[in-house]
Amino acid sequence: MRKHVERQASDGNFGRWLDLQRDMQSVLEARLRERLAGEPPALARYRRAYERQFPTWTGRVLSPRRLTARLRAAGIVLVGDFHSLAQSQRTAMRLLRRLVRAGERPVLALETVPADNQADLDAHLAGRLSEAAFLARMDYLRRWGFAWAPTRGLLAYARRQGLPVLGLNSLPGAGPGALGARDRRAATLLAAHRRAHPDRILLALVGDYHLAAGHLPAALDAALAGAGTATRVLRVFQNHEPLYWRSLAERGRLAEIMELDGGDLLIQSATPFVKLQSYLHWLTFRPWLASGRAAPPDPGELQEDLGPEIDAAMTRIARFLRIPMLSQAPPQVYWIGQADFALRVARASGWREDEIALAQASLSRGEDCYLPDRDLALLGEINQNRIAEMAARVLHGRSAGLRPRPRTLADDFYLRVLSQALVFLGSKIINPLRKSQDMVVLQRLLAEGGAGRWKRRAELLLAYLVAEERFLADGDPDRFVPRFFRLDAEAHLDLTTAIGRHLGCRLYDALIQDAFDRFWLRELFFEPFHLEGSPVRAYFEIMEHLAATQREGSLRRRHTERL
C-alpha cells in the first residue's frame, strides 16, 4: 500500500515517536488488507495513473498568505478530497473562507451533489427544501454513502455568505470508461460556469484521484478550449503519504503547505495513519455515518471495534511515555451521539444518578465521557482524534486511581486544565498535526472577525494568556486570579479546555524536542491531584519548567502562521 522511506537516525524522543508512527501505520495497513478483497480493475488503473502522475515537490514550503495569493490568481481551484476523512473537507472550508476574507465571491462546486439535483440543491440553499427531503431526492445513502456532516457545514457556510454551489457528480455506469465520463461531465459543467461567470473563482472539491493530470484536469483543459475560455487551473492535493514522510522536518515539524512542480500545491492536514483510519471507520460504520443520524439503534453492535481500538491507542501512548500498564481488558466503549439515548442506555444498565448526570452533561456539550468506576467510555463522534483523546483519558484515570473532588474554585479550574492537557498531549502523540491556538493565532483570528460562542472562547483564551504572561513576570495574583475563576459554567468549560489544549501542545513540543525528561512528564499521569492546592501548584510548576527550558534554549516556541 505504501513504500517506506529510508530510515534515518532514530535518536531521542523524535526518533522514538517516528518509530511509533511507522508501527501504527504498518498495523493499520495489515488490518485494511484483511478487510478489502481488492479494488475493481477500472478503479485500480485510475489510481495507478494518479500515483504515476503525482507531481514532484520543489522543496519549497509556502505560508498561508502565499497560499491565499495562489488561490486568488487561479480561475478554477481543484481540491482533492479523501471522502472518508473529515479533515479533507475542513481544509476545503478553510480555503473557501480564505477567499471570502480576501474579498472574493467564489463559487463552490461539490462532487458530493449530483448535477441532476441542481434544482434541489438551489431549493435547499434557499430554505425551500428540508435537509431530509434533499438527501432523499439525491438518494444520498446509496449513491454517495460518506458522512453527510462535513457537506452540511460547507453548504451552511455558502448559505450564510450567499455563495452559489454547483453539483458535479454523475453516474454514467460502472464500465471501464465510467470514471473518464464523470471527469468529462464535471469538466463541461465547470467550463460552462466559468464562461458564464469569469469574474468568480470556482473552488471544486472532488475525489483526489480525479486530480491526476490525465483525468479531470485534461478534460477541463479540453472543455475550456472548446468554450473559448482561457483560465488558470490550480490543483490543491491533500495528504500524500510519500511526501508526508519525506517532509518531516527536524524535531518533528511538518511542512503544511508544499509547492509542487507546475505551481500546484499539497496541503498536509492529516497523517497517513489518521487518513487510513478514517477509511476503516467508514467501512465499519458507514450506514450510520452516511445517514446523518446521531445515534445508532443498538450500541452493543458498535462496541466490538472501538474498545480494542482505544486500548491499542492507549498502549501506544503508554509505551511512548514509558508508563507501565497492568494487564487489563479494554474499556467498554459506546458510540452514542445523543444525550437522551445515553440516558436510556444508562438507566437500563443500572447507573447511579451522578453517573447519568455526568454522561448527559458531557454529551450535551459535544464532549465525550469516561466513567472510571465502570471503566466505560461514551463517544459522541467517531474519529481518530476523539479516540486518541479517550485513550489518554482512560490511561490517566487508570494510572492515577483516585478521582478527586476539588475544594476550591482555583483547584477546580486547574484540575480540568491539567486533565485536558494530558488528554491533548496523548492525542498529539497519535496525531501530531492537531493544532491549538497560541496568542499570535488568536490575535489574527479575532482580527478577521467572527461572532457567537467561538468569538467568546477566543477572546477568553487570549485574555487569559496575556494575564498569565504578566502574572508569571511580576507575580501579582490580583491582576490574574479572580477574573477567570468565577465564570459561568459554559465559559468555564470553554476556557479550561482551551488552556488545557494549549498546554498539552506545549508539552508535546517540549517532549519531541527533548527539552525535558519524559519520565518527569509521565509522573503527571500518575498524579490524581487530590490534595487541596495540588492542581494549582502542579500547573504553575509545569509553566515554570517550560519557561526554564525555553530560557536555556532547549525549547523553541513556535509562533508560525498556520492554515
N, C-alpha and C positions, 0 to 999 in steps of 0.2 A: 504493500500500500504506500510505502514511502521509502526513500533512500536515506539512511543515516548519514549525517555529516561526519567528517573526520573528527575523531575525538581529540579535544585539546586538553591541556593540563587541567586536572581537576583538584586544585588546591583550595583549601579554605571552605567557607560556607557556600560561596557561589558554586564551586565545583561540586559539592555535595548536593546542592539544590538542582544543578543541571543533571546530575545522575538520577535524581528523583524524578524530574520531569521526563527524561527519556524512558525510565522504567514504567512510569504511568502510561506513557504513550504506547509502549510495546504491549502491555497488558490489555489495554483497550482495543488495540488493533486485533489482537487474538480473539477477543470477545466478539468483535464485529465479523470477523471471518467465520466464526461459528454460526452467527445469526443469518448471514447472507448466503444465498445459494448461487449467487452470480448475477451480473447485470445483463440486460438484453444486449445482443450484439451491436445494434444500431447505437445505443447509448454508449457502449464501450468504445466504439470508433470515434464518436463525438467527443468523449472525454480525452481519449489519447491525442486527438488533434489539438485540444485545448492545452494539454501538457506540453506537446511539442512546440507549440507556437507561443508559449508564455514568454513575454519579453524579459530581457536581462536587466538586472539592477545596475544603474550607472554609478552607484556608490554614494550618491547624494541623498541627504535627508532634508526634507522641507519643513518649515514652520507652518503652523495653521494659517498664518497671514498669507504666506506664499500659496498655500492650498486654495484659499479664497480667490486670489488673483487668477490662478489657473482655471478655477471653475467659471469665473466671470468672463474669461477670454474665450470660452467654448460656446458653441451654439447648442450642441447636444452633449449631455454627460451620461454615459452608460455606467451604471454602478452595479458591480457583481454582487450577487446575493446567494448565500448558503441558506436555503429556505428554512431549515430546522433551527438555525442559530439566530435568536432574537437580537443579538448584538449586531448582526449584519443589518437588520432593519433599523436599529437605533443609529447606526452610523449614517445611513441614508437620511434619517431625520436630522442629524447634526449638519449634514451637507445642505439640506434644504433650508434649515434655519440660518446657516451662514450666508446663503444667497439672499434671503429675505433681509437679514440685518445689514447687508451691504447695499440695500436699496433695489434689489432685483425683484421681479414678479415672476418667478419660474412657474413652469407647468410640470406637474408630477405625473409620470407615466408608470403604471404598475402591471407587471406580469400576473400578479395575483388576481386581477379582474379580467374576465373575458371581454374582448372587444364587442362581442354581440350583446353584452349587457351594458353598453354605454348609457343608454337612456335610463336604465335602472340606477346606475351609478350617479348620474346627474340628479335624479329624483331623491336619492338618499342624501346626497350632499345638501340639497335644498330643503331637507326636512320633510319631504312629501312621502317618503318610503321608509318604514322602520328598518332597523338593522336585521331583525329576524326575517322579514319579508325579502330583504335584499339578499341575504345568504341563501334563502330558499330558491329564489329565482336564478341565482348563479349555480345552484346545486353544488355549493361550496365544499361540503364534506367529501363528496365523491370526486369532483373534478380537480380539487386542489389538495385538501387534506392536511395542510400545515396549520400551525397555530394562527388564529384569527387576530388575537390581541395586538400584535405589532402593526398589522394593517389598519386596525381600528384607530390606533394612535396617529398614524400618518394621515388618515382621512380626517380625523378630528382637527389636526393642525391645519390641513389645507382648507377646511371649512372656516376655521377662525380667521385665517388670513385671506380668505376669498380667492384661493388659488384653484385654477382648473385642474382636473385629474382625468387622465386618459387611460382606458383599459387596453391592454396589449395582447392578452392571451388568446390563443385559438387552439382548437383540437382537430387538426387535419387528418387524423387517423394514427395508426401505430406502425405503419410500414417503414421501410428503410429511409424514405425521404421525408418523414414526418417532421423531424427537427429542423431540417432546412426550410420546409414550407412554413413552419412557425416563424423562423427568422425573417423570411421574405414578407410575411403578412405584417409582422411588427415593424419592419423597416418601412413598408409602404405607409403605415399609419403615422410613424414618426416624421417621415419626409413630408407628408401632406400637411401635418400640423405645423411643421417648421416653415413651410412655404406660406401658409396662411397667417402665421404669427412670427415673422422673422425677428421681432424685437424681444421675444421672450425665450429664455433658456429652457430647454427641455431636460429634465432630470428623470431618467428612466431606470427603475430598479428591476433587474432581470437576473435569472439564474447565472451563476458565474461562468458555466461552460459556454454560454452564448457570447461571451466577450472575446473568444478566440478570434484572431484576425480574419480567418476564413469563414466565420459564422455570421453573426448579426452585423458586425462592422462592414464586412464585404457586401452583404445585402443592402445595408444602409447607404454605402457609397454609391451603389448602383441605383438605388431609388432616388437619392438626392440628385445624381447626374441626370436621371431621366426626367426629374421635375425641374431641371434647370436651376437648382438651388445649391450654392456653394456655402458650406458651413464647416466649422472646426468641430470634430468629434473627439471628445476626451473619454478615455476608458479609465475607470477607477476600480481596480481589483481590490479584493479583500482577503486577508489571512491565507497567504500562500505558504504552505509548510516549509519547503526547502529554504525560502528566504527568511522565514522566521528564525530557523536555527542559525543561518549564516549571519543574520543581522544582530544577533545577541552581542551587545557591546560589553566592554569591560565592567565587571562587578554587577552584571545583571540588568543593565539599562538597555531597553529595546528601542529600535528605531520604529517610530509610529507612522510617519508619512514618508514613503520612499519613492524616489523618482526612477522610472523605468525608461528604457530606450524608446525613442519616438515621442517622448514627452508625456507618456501615460503615467499613472500613479498606482501605488499599492498602499493601502491603509491596513496596518496590523492592529486589530481591535480585540482579538481573541487568540489564545494559544491553540496549537493543534489538538491538544487534549480536550479543551473545552468545546472546540468545534465538533470533533467526532462524538463527544459525549452528548451533545445536543441531538445528534442523529440517532444515537442509541436510545435516548429518551423518546424521541419521536416514534421509533419503531415499536417501543413498548407501550406508549400511552396515547398514540395518535387519535383514537376515537374521541377521547375526552378533550385533548388539546385542540383539535380542529373544530369541535363543536362550539367552543367558547363557554361551555358550562363550567361553573366554578367547582362543582363537587361531583365526583363520580357516584354511581348508585351504591356501590359496595366497597368500602375502604379496605376490606380484607383482601380484595383482589390486587391491591396495589402495594401491599406490604413486602412481598417476597423480594422484589428487586431493589427497593430503596433501603431496606435495613442493612443488607450486606454492603451496599454502595457507600452509605455513610460510615459503616465500620471500616471499609477499606481506606476512605479518606482520612479517618481518624488515626488509623495505623500509620499512614504515611506522614502525617503531621507529627505524631509522637516519635516516629523513627528519626525524622529530621532534627527535632529538638532534643532527642535523646531522653524522652520521657518514658520511664518504664510503665508497662501496662499489665494488669492482671489478666489472666485468661478469662474472658467473659463473653457471653453471647452478644450478638449485635443488638442494638436497641430496637424496640418496636417503632415503626415509622408509619404514619398515615399521611397521605396527601389529602388534605381537606381545605378547600378554599372558602368555606362559608362558616361563620361562627355558629349559626343555628344548627348546621349539620354536625359540627363538633359537639354541640350540646347534646344532641340526640345520641351520638356515639358514647359520650362520657356518661350520661345517666344510665344507659343500658349496661355499661361496664362497671357501675358502682363507684364512680369517682366521688371524692369529697367535694363539698361546695366550693372550698377555696381553690381546688384544682380546676373546677369548672369555670370559676370566675377568671382565673389566670388565662385559661385557654381562650375564652370568649374575648377578653380584653386584648390579648396578643393578636388574634386573627382579625379582629375588627380594625386594628391599626395597620393591617397588612404585614405583621411580623409573624415569625414562626415561634413555636413554643416547645420548651423541653420541660418535662416533669421528672425531676431526678428520682423521687421516691418510687416512681413506676418505671423509670428508665424508658420513657416513651416520648417520642417526638411527633409534633404536628407540623406539617409543611403546608403553607398557603399557596406555594408555587413550586413547580419543578424546574430547576435549572442548576448548573454546576455551582454557582456562587452560593445559592441557598443551601445546597447540600454540604459544601465545604464549611460554611458558617456553622451549620448544625453539628458537623463533625467536631469542630473546635469547641463548641458549647458543651457537647457531651463529654469531650475529653477533659475540659475544665471541671465540669460537675463531678465526674468520676474521680478525678485526681484530688480535688480539694475536699470532697466528702461533705463537710458541713455546709448548710445553707443559712447564711447569716441574715439577721433581721436588723437593718441599720437603726441606730438610736438617735441620730441627728440628721438634720437636713443635708449638711455637708457630706456625711458618710453615705447617705442615700444617693446623692449626686455622683460622688466619685466611685462608689461601688458599681453603678451602672456604666460609668465611663470606662472603668478598668475591664469590666466584663465584655463590653463592646470592643475594646481594644484587642483583647485576646482572641475574640471571635474573628475580627477582621484580619489580624495577623495570621491566624491559621488559614483563612480563606485565601490570603495572598500567597502563602506557600504553595497552594494548589493552583491558583490562577494569579500570576504576578502582574497581569495587565489591569487588575482592579484599580480604581482611582479614588482618591479622597481629595478634599478641597483645602488648599492652603490659602494664606492671605492674599497672595497675588492673584490666584484664580478667582477667589471670591470677589475681589475688587473689580476684576474685569467683567465677571458675570453680572454683578449688580449694575455696572455702568451700562450694560447692554439692555437693561430693562427687565420687566417681569412683574408678576403680581401674585397674590394669594399666599398659600402656605409655603411654597418654595421660596418666595422672597423673604418671608419672615424667618425661615430656617437659615438662609444665607446671611441675613443681617445679624441674627443672634450669634451665629458662629464667628463671624468677623468681629463683632463687638467683644466676644469672649477672648478670642486670640489676641486682640490688641490689648485688652485689660490684663490678660495673663502675662504678656510680654512686659508690660510696665511693672506688674507686681513682682515678677522674677528679677527685675532690675533694681527696684527700690524697696521691696519687701513691705509695702504698706497695704495691709489686708482691707482697710476701709474703702480703698478705691476699687476693690476687686470682689470680695466675697459676697456681701449681702445682695448684690444686684442679680445674681444668677441662681441663687438657691431658693427663691420664692416665686418661681414662675408657675403658671397654670400647668396642669398635667400634660396637655398636648405639647406645649413649648418645652417643658422639662424633658420629655421623651425625645423630642426632635433634637434638642441641643446636646444631650448626653450621648445620643447615638452619633451625631456628627463629630463631637470631640473625640469619642472613642475610635471612630474610623480614622480620624486624623492622627491620633496617637499610634494606632495599630500600623498605619502606613509608615510612620517614622521608625517604629521598632523593626519593621521588616527591612527597611533600607539599612538601618544600622547593623542588623544581623547579616545581611547579604554582603555588606562591606567589611565584615569582620571588625566592626567598631567596638564590640564588646563580646564577652564570652556567652555563648548560647546557654551554658549551664546556669548562669545568673538569670537569664531570661526564663528558662524553663521552670525555675522556682515559683514564678508567678502563677503557673498552672496548679501548683500545689497549695497556694495560699487561699484560704476561704474568706479572708478579710472580715473575720467575725468579731474582733475586738473593737471597742469604741475608739474611733480615731484612726484605725489602721487603713481604711481606704484612702483617707486624705493623705496620710504620711506616705503610703506606697506610691500614690500618684506623683507627689512632688519629689520623692526620691528618684523616680524614673525620669522626671523632667530634668533634674539636676544631673543625672547620669548622662542623658542625651546632650545636655549643654556642655558638660565636661569633655565628652568625646569630640564634640564639634570644636571646642576651643583648642583641643590637642591636634586638630586637623585630621583625625581618623574617620570623621563622619562628614560627608558632603551633603549639605542641604540642597534640595532640588527645587528651584523656582523656575522651571521651564514652562513655556507656553505649550498647552496641550489642546488637542482637538476636543 
